[in-house]
């Protein structure tokens, strides 16, 4: 086994048995539960599960800081849970809108794969960086803006989408509004992904010292 990988695994196990880490594991477990409920049409139950997931997300950070239970494993589990949740939401929405009778929603549903691919690539990139002993940088402004936009749009869909929105009996977003909102979030996601790309250059610089010395 790669020595750097051994070192990383050793660091992860140190102080790993904490309540915040348990909450992060619960969030990961709830992801397939939400997806199954959503795809089966049990939308209210799916929303409740997602709400519980969001609550555990809030609690794990507060507990970690309040009781000094920050750990290396927690720093890894929390973003993984976040990314898997974002991927799952995008997949759930894709299947729902792709099966719609509305042609605009069917075509627009393909935009959700931008979020899926971005998060999958970010996960793979993070693993590659760690195995090369390169610490991924903290979230930058582009990433924060894209994440906020993503959740604002996803929550808006969860509340006001035709068919499954919590308040769809009182108000639903027009098809064109849904596609525009998703497209805006997708563009911001692509911009954020491009902003993180330079991190991977650190690997090539480590592998090629001459490139690093040449600036």
C-alpha positions in Angstrom: 0.0 0.0 0.0 1.2 3.5 -0.8 2.9 5.1 2.2 1.0 8.4 1.7 -2.3 6.4 1.7 -1.3 4.6 4.9 -0.5 7.9 6.5 -3.9 9.3 5.4 -5.8 6.3 6.7 -3.9 6.5 10.0 -4.8 10.2 10.4 -8.5 9.4 9.7 -8.8 6.9 12.5 -7.5 9.3 15.1 -10.3 10.6 17.3 -12.9 9.3 14.8 -15.5 7.9 17.3 -17.5 11.1 17.8 -21.1 12.1 17.8 -20.7 14.4 14.7 -19.2 11.6 12.7 -22.1 9.3 13.7 -24.5 12.0 12.5 -22.6 12.3 9.2 -22.9 8.5 8.8 -26.7 8.8 9.5 -26.9 11.4 6.8 -25.2 9.1 4.3 -27.6 6.2 5.3 -30.6 8.5 4.8 -29.6 9.3 1.2 -30.8 6.0 -0.4 -33.9 6.1 1.9 -34.8 9.5 0.5 -34.2 8.4 -3.1 -36.3 5.3 -2.8 -39.2 7.2 -1.2 -39.0 9.9 -3.9 -38.9 7.5 -6.8 -41.8 5.6 -5.4 -43.9 8.7 -5.2 -43.9 9.0 -1.4 -43.0 12.7 -1.6 -44.1 13.8 1.9 -42.1 11.0 3.5 -39.1 11.9 1.3 -39.3 15.5 2.3 -39.4 14.5 6.0 -36.3 12.3 5.5 -34.5 15.2 3.7 -35.5 17.5 6.6 -34.0 15.1 9.1 -30.8 14.9 7.0 -30.6 18.7 7.0 -31.1 18.7 10.8 -28.2 16.3 11.3 -26.1 18.4 9.0 -26.7 21.4 11.2 -26.2 19.5 14.5 -22.9 17.8 13.6 -21.1 21.0 12.9 -22.5 22.7 16.1 -21.6 19.7 18.3 -18.1 19.4 16.7 -17.3 23.0 17.5 -19.1 23.2 20.9 -17.5 20.0 22.3 -14.2 20.1 20.4 -15.0 16.9 18.5 -13.5 18.0 15.2 -11.7 15.1 13.6 -9.9 14.3 10.3 -12.6 11.7 9.5 -15.3 14.3 10.2 -13.6 16.7 7.7 -13.9 14.0 5.1 -17.3 12.5 6.0 -19.1 15.9 6.1 -18.3 17.0 2.5 -18.9 13.4 1.2 -22.3 13.5 2.8 -23.0 16.9 1.3 -21.9 15.8 -2.2 -23.8 12.5 -2.1 -26.9 14.4 -1.0 -26.5 16.9 -3.9 -26.0 14.1 -6.3 -29.1 12.2 -5.0 -31.3 15.3 -5.3 -30.2 15.9 -8.8 -30.8 12.3 -9.8 -34.3 12.3 -8.2 -35.3 15.5 -10.0 -33.9 14.2 -13.3 -36.1 11.1 -13.2 -39.2 13.0 -12.1 -38.9 15.8 -14.7 -37.7 13.4 -17.5 -40.9 11.5 -17.1 -43.0 14.6 -17.3 -45.6 15.2 -20.0 -44.2 18.7 -20.4 -41.6 18.7 -23.2 -39.7 21.7 -21.8 -39.3 19.9 -18.5 -38.2 16.7 -20.2 -35.5 18.5 -22.2 -34.5 20.6 -19.2 -34.1 17.6 -17.0 -30.7 16.8 -18.6 -29.3 19.9 -16.9 -29.4 18.0 -13.6 -26.5 15.7 -14.9 -24.2 18.7 -14.8 -24.5 18.7 -11.0 -24.0 14.9 -10.8 -20.9 14.9 -13.0 -19.4 17.9 -11.2 -19.8 16.3 -7.7 -18.6 12.9 -8.9 -15.5 14.5 -10.5 -14.9 16.6 -7.3 -15.1 13.4 -5.2 -12.6 11.6 -7.4 -10.4 14.7 -7.6 -10.4 15.0 -3.8 -9.4 11.3 -3.4 -6.6 11.7 -6.0 -5.2 14.8 -4.2 -5.2 13.0 -0.9 -3.4 10.0 -2.2 -0.7 12.3 -3.6 -0.4 14.0 -0.2 -2.0 17.2 -1.5 -4.6 18.8 0.8 -7.7 20.0 -1.2 -8.2 23.7 -0.7 -11.1 25.0 1.4 -14.3 26.2 -0.4 -13.6 29.4 -2.5 -16.1 32.1 -3.2 -17.2 30.6 -6.6 -17.9 27.3 -4.9 -19.8 28.9 -2.0 -22.0 30.9 -4.4 -22.7 27.8 -6.6 -23.6 25.7 -3.5 -26.0 28.4 -2.2 -27.6 28.7 -5.7 -27.9 25.0 -5.9 -29.7 24.6 -2.6 -31.9 27.6 -3.2 -33.1 26.1 -6.5 -33.5 22.6 -5.2 -35.5 23.8 -2.2 -37.7 26.0 -4.5 -38.3 22.9 -6.6 -39.1 20.8 -3.5 -41.6 23.4 -2.4 -43.2 24.5 -5.7 -42.7 21.9 -8.4 -45.8 20.6 -10.1 -46.8 17.2 -8.8 -44.4 16.7 -5.8 -43.8 20.2 -4.4 -44.9 20.6 -0.8 -47.1 23.6 -1.7 -47.9 22.6 -5.3 -51.7 22.6 -4.5 -51.4 26.3 -3.8 -48.7 27.4 -6.2 -46.5 25.8 -8.8 -43.5 27.2 -10.7 -44.0 27.5 -14.5 -42.0 25.1 -16.6 -39.9 27.9 -18.1 -39.1 29.3 -14.6 -38.0 25.8 -13.5 -35.7 25.3 -16.5 -34.2 28.9 -16.1 -33.5 28.4 -12.4 -31.8 25.0 -12.9 -29.8 26.5 -15.9 -28.5 29.4 -13.7 -27.5 27.0 -11.0 -25.8 24.7 -13.6 -23.8 27.6 -15.1 -22.6 28.6 -11.6 -21.7 25.0 -10.9 -19.5 24.8 -14.0 -17.8 28.1 -13.1 -17.1 26.8 -9.7 -15.7 23.5 -11.0 -13.3 25.4 -13.4 -12.1 27.5 -10.4 -11.1 24.3 -8.5 -9.3 22.8 -11.5 -5.9 24.4 -10.6 -5.7 22.1 -7.5 -5.0 19.2 -9.8 -1.9 21.0 -11.2 -0.2 20.6 -7.9 0.0 16.8 -8.6 1.7 17.3 -11.9 4.1 19.8 -10.3 5.0 17.2 -7.7 5.5 14.6 -10.4 7.6 16.9 -12.5 10.0 19.0 -10.4 11.4 20.7 -13.6 8.0 22.2 -14.3 7.8 23.5 -10.8 11.3 25.1 -11.0 10.4 26.7 -14.3 7.4 28.4 -12.7 
